[in-house]
Amino acid sequence: MNGSRSQAETKSFYISKSMVWEAYLRVKDNRGAPGVDGVSIGRFEQNLKGNLYKLWNRMSSGSYFLRR
C-alpha cells in the first residue's frame, strides 16, 4: 500500500443528526461548561447549525478525537 488507508480500514460510525441535536440540548439544559477547546455554549450557538453539522460529520466519520 502507498501509505493511505483503504476504505475498508476507515472507521465510520452511525450517529444520526438527531442524536447530536439531543446531546446538544442536554448540554444546554445542564448549563454545560466550555469544552476542552474553551468554546462556551453561547459562542457555539453563534454558528449553531454549522457547528452541529461539523461535529456530526467528524463523529460519524471517525475523525473526531478528544484532546486531553
N, C-alpha and C positions, 0 to 999 in steps of 0.2 A: 504494500500500500504506500501511497505517496505522502503520508503524514496526516491526511484528512480522515475523519471518521465516516464510515459508511452510514447510510440511512438506518440500517438495522441496529447500529450501535448508538444512535442518537436517542437520548431519553426524551420521552414525552409523557405527559400525564393528562388524564381527563379532569379538567377543572372547568366547570361551567361559569359563565359570566355572572349568573345569579348567585353562585357560591361566593364570588369575590364581592358582589354587592352586599350580600348578607353579612359577610365578615366586616366590611367597612361600616355598616350600620351598627354592628355590635361594638366596634371600637369607638364610634362616635357616641353611642348611648352611654358607654362607660367612661366617657371623657378621657379617652386614651392619651397617653403621653407621647411626645415625639419619638420616632423610631431611632434606630442606630444611626440613621442619616441626619437626624436632627430636624426633620421636617414635621411641623405641627399639623394638626387636623385642619386648622384654618388655612394654612399655606397649601396643603394637599388639595383642599376644596377649591382653590383658585383656578385649578385646571382639573376638576374632578373627573370629567368624562375621559380626558386624555390620560390622566394618572391611573385610573382604574383599568383602562384598556392596556396600558403599558405593563401594569402589574399582572393582569390576567395573562397577557401574551408571554411574558417571561416565565411565569409559574407553569403554564401549560406546556411550554416548550422545554422545560427543564433547565433554563438558563438563569433562573433566579437563585441566588445564593445568599444566605445570611452571612453578613460580615461581622466578625467579632473582634 
